[in-house]
């Protein structure tokens, strides 16, 4: 097989893509719940950053499983701030998300100074058990867990009463309210679930993918997750294929080496592919009709 094909589709590239897929897909699943309930959340990147810090810190204190749970709790706590702003006080969703992303720039550095005596990096953290996947070598136990969470999210959204109510809150909250659905409650649920998934994504990133917390390690993955959410048409199954595409391009930044392609261009591939995909497919997808619209019980949207 020609060397370029080995770099593009070899087992090493595929294995790396699988590792990169996990945090992207977890964050995207959070976005699916969030936006299906009617709340825009561009603060997913910030929630992931908090997950990376608290995941590493929790793993150092109590072990990797507790670290992941700590990351989830941190994501939920930050999501509660977003929910308070957008649902309770009806702040513009974009403004609230930007504020969370700004908070995530400075707060982890301050916490690192307090916890580690310096502001950019934690000590090495313990990792979760590994499993052997045929042909792909050792992978984190979080790989099959993520796949199960994806199918679980699809089942909940499409086959349960809770999922139907949550989707109705994002599609037509007035009609949902007339049928007895507590729209604000469903939106709160979507926001908090989103934060939990984003925190878990960040915890995986620091505990498993890198092995420590390092400032800037998220590298805008939350924004790529938002692109995957759109490309996947707000569906857990569609989002999985979108995340695989973006994860594959991220893996290429590690393994693709071609003399006539500038290395800086290769390193920027995930972001270039994100922009190109959004430009090509943005008009072909349909977001939830009431996403981003403030809602108060008993009032028109």
C-alpha positions in Angstrom: 0.0 0.0 0.0 1.4 3.5 -0.9 2.8 5.4 2.1 0.2 8.2 1.7 -2.7 5.7 2.0 -1.1 4.2 5.1 -1.0 7.6 6.6 -4.6 8.4 5.7 -6.2 5.1 6.5 -3.7 3.0 8.4 -4.6 1.3 11.7 -2.5 3.8 13.6 -4.5 6.7 12.2 -7.8 4.9 12.9 -6.8 4.2 16.5 -5.8 7.8 17.0 -9.1 8.9 15.4 -11.0 6.7 17.9 -9.3 8.3 20.8 -10.0 11.8 19.4 -13.6 10.8 18.7 -14.5 10.3 22.4 -14.3 13.9 23.7 -15.8 15.3 20.6 -18.8 13.0 20.6 -19.4 13.4 24.3 -19.5 17.2 24.0 -21.7 16.9 20.9 -24.2 14.7 22.7 -24.5 17.4 25.4 -25.2 19.9 22.7 -27.9 17.7 21.2 -29.8 17.6 24.5 -29.2 21.3 25.1 -30.4 22.6 21.7 -33.2 20.0 21.4 -34.6 21.6 24.5 -34.4 25.1 23.0 -31.3 26.5 24.5 -28.3 27.5 22.5 -25.0 26.6 24.3 -21.8 28.0 22.7 -20.4 27.7 26.2 -19.7 24.0 25.7 -16.0 24.7 25.1 -15.8 26.5 28.4 -17.6 23.6 30.2 -15.1 21.2 28.7 -12.2 23.3 30.0 -13.6 23.2 33.5 -14.0 19.4 33.0 -10.4 19.1 32.1 -9.2 20.9 35.2 -11.5 19.3 37.7 -11.1 15.9 36.0 -7.3 16.0 36.5 -7.7 17.4 40.0 -10.2 14.8 41.1 -8.1 12.0 39.6 -5.1 13.2 41.6 -7.2 13.3 44.8 -9.3 10.1 44.6 -8.4 8.2 41.4 -9.5 8.3 37.7 -13.1 7.2 38.1 -13.7 9.9 40.8 -11.9 12.3 38.5 -14.4 11.7 35.7 -17.3 12.1 38.2 -15.7 15.4 39.5 -15.5 16.6 35.9 -19.1 15.8 35.3 -20.1 17.7 38.5 -18.0 20.7 37.3 -19.7 20.7 33.9 -23.2 20.5 35.5 -22.3 23.4 37.9 -21.2 25.6 35.0 -24.2 24.6 33.0 -26.4 25.7 35.9 -25.0 29.2 35.5 -25.9 29.1 31.8 -29.4 27.8 32.7 -29.9 30.5 35.4 -28.9 33.2 32.9 -30.9 31.9 29.9 -34.0 30.3 31.5 -34.5 32.2 34.7 -33.3 35.7 33.7 -33.8 35.3 29.9 -30.4 36.6 29.0 -29.4 36.2 25.4 -28.1 32.7 25.0 -25.0 33.7 22.9 -24.0 36.3 25.5 -24.2 33.8 28.3 -22.2 31.2 26.4 -19.5 33.8 25.6 -19.3 34.8 29.3 -18.8 31.1 30.3 -16.0 30.8 27.7 -14.3 33.9 29.1 -14.6 32.6 32.6 -13.0 29.3 31.5 -9.9 31.3 30.3 -9.0 32.7 33.7 -10.6 30.5 36.4 -8.6 27.3 35.7 -5.3 29.2 35.8 -6.3 30.7 39.2 -7.3 27.3 40.4 -4.0 25.8 39.2 -2.0 28.5 41.1 -4.0 27.6 44.3 -3.7 23.8 43.8 -0.3 23.3 42.2 1.6 26.5 42.9 1.8 27.4 39.2 -0.8 28.2 36.6 -0.5 26.1 33.5 -0.1 22.4 34.3 -1.0 19.7 36.8 1.1 16.7 37.8 0.6 13.4 35.8 -2.7 11.8 36.7 -3.6 8.1 36.9 -5.6 6.7 34.0 -8.5 4.4 33.6 -8.2 0.7 32.6 -7.6 -0.2 29.0 -9.2 -2.8 26.7 -7.6 -4.5 23.7 -9.5 -3.9 20.5 -8.5 -6.2 17.6 -6.2 -4.4 15.2 -6.3 -1.2 17.1 -4.3 -2.1 20.2 -5.1 -0.7 23.7 -7.9 1.7 24.0 -9.5 3.4 27.0 -12.5 1.8 28.6 -14.3 5.1 27.8 -14.4 4.1 24.1 -17.2 1.5 24.5 -18.8 3.6 27.2 -19.1 6.5 24.8 -20.7 4.3 22.1 -23.2 3.0 24.7 -23.9 6.6 25.8 -24.6 7.5 22.1 -27.1 4.8 21.7 -28.6 5.6 25.1 -29.0 9.3 24.1 -30.7 8.2 20.8 -33.1 5.9 22.7 -33.9 8.6 25.3 -34.6 11.3 22.7 -36.6 9.2 20.3 -38.2 6.4 22.3 -39.1 7.9 25.7 -41.7 10.3 27.1 -39.0 12.4 28.5 -37.3 12.7 25.1 -40.6 13.6 23.4 -41.2 16.4 26.0 -37.7 17.7 25.8 -37.9 17.9 22.0 -41.3 19.5 22.1 -39.8 22.3 24.4 -37.4 23.1 21.6 -39.8 22.8 18.7 -43.0 24.4 19.9 -43.0 25.4 23.6 -46.5 26.9 23.4 -48.0 23.7 22.1 -46.0 21.7 24.6 -47.3 23.9 27.5 -50.8 23.5 26.3 -50.4 19.7 26.7 -49.1 20.0 30.2 -45.3 19.9 29.5 -43.2 22.0 31.9 -41.2 23.8 29.3 -38.8 25.5 31.7 -38.2 22.2 33.5 -37.4 20.4 30.2 -35.0 23.2 29.2 -33.3 23.0 32.6 -32.9 19.3 32.1 -31.4 19.8 28.6 -28.9 22.4 29.9 -27.7 20.3 32.9 -27.4 17.1 30.8 -25.3 19.2 28.3 -23.0 20.3 31.1 -22.6 16.8 32.4 -21.6 15.5 28.9 -19.2 18.4 28.3 -17.6 18.0 31.7 -17.2 14.2 31.0 -15.6 15.1 27.6 -13.1 17.4 29.4 -12.4 14.8 32.1 -11.6 12.2 29.4 -9.3 14.7 27.7 -7.1 15.4 30.7 -7.3 11.9 32.4 -7.1 9.6 29.3 -6.0 11.5 26.2 -3.2 13.6 27.7 -2.7 12.3 31.2 -2.6 15.7 32.9 -4.2 19.1 32.9 -2.4 21.6 30.7 -3.6 25.2 29.9 -5.0 25.4 26.4 -5.3 21.7 25.9 -8.9 21.8 24.8 -7.9 23.6 21.5 -11.4 24.7 20.7 -12.9 21.2 20.6 -16.1 22.5 22.1 -16.6 24.6 19.0 -15.8 21.7 16.7 -18.4 19.8 18.7 -21.0 22.5 17.8 -20.1 22.1 14.2 -20.6 18.3 14.5 -23.9 19.0 16.1 -25.1 21.0 13.1 -23.6 18.6 10.5 -25.3 15.7 12.4 -28.7 17.6 12.2 -29.1 17.6 16.0 -29.3 13.8 16.1 -27.1 11.5 18.2 -26.6 9.1 15.3 -25.9 11.8 12.7 -23.5 13.5 15.2 -21.5 10.3 15.6 -20.6 10.3 11.8 -19.8 14.0 11.9 -17.5 13.5 15.0 -15.8 10.6 13.2 -15.0 12.9 10.3 -13.6 15.6 12.5 -11.7 13.0 14.7 -10.1 11.5 11.6 -8.9 14.9 10.5 -7.5 15.5 14.0 -5.6 12.1 13.7 -4.2 13.2 10.4 -2.4 16.1 12.1 -0.3 13.4 13.9 0.3 10.9 11.2 0.1 12.8 7.9 3.5 13.8 6.6 3.7 14.9 2.9 6.7 16.8 1.6 4.7 19.1 -0.7 2.1 20.0 2.0 3.1 22.6 4.6 3.1 21.2 8.1 1.2 24.3 9.4 -1.6 23.5 7.0 -1.8 19.9 8.2 -2.0 21.1 11.8 -4.9 23.4 11.0 -6.8 20.6 9.1 -9.5 20.1 11.8 -10.4 23.8 11.8 -10.3 24.1 8.0 -12.6 21.0 7.6 -14.9 22.4 10.2 -15.3 25.7 8.3 -15.7 24.0 4.9 -18.3 21.5 6.2 -20.4 24.3 7.8 -20.2 26.3 4.6 -21.4 23.4 2.5 -24.1 21.9 4.8 -25.4 24.8 7.0 -28.4 25.5 4.7 -29.3 21.9 4.4 -30.0 21.2 8.1 -32.9 22.2 10.2 -32.4 23.2 13.8 -35.2 23.0 16.4 -37.7 25.7 15.6 -37.7 27.5 19.0 -34.0 27.1 19.8 -32.5 30.3 21.1 -35.9 31.9 21.9 -36.6 33.0 25.4 -39.8 31.6 26.8 -41.9 32.3 29.8 -44.9 30.2 30.8 -48.1 31.6 29.6 -46.6 34.0 27.2 -46.1 33.8 23.4 -42.7 32.8 22.1 
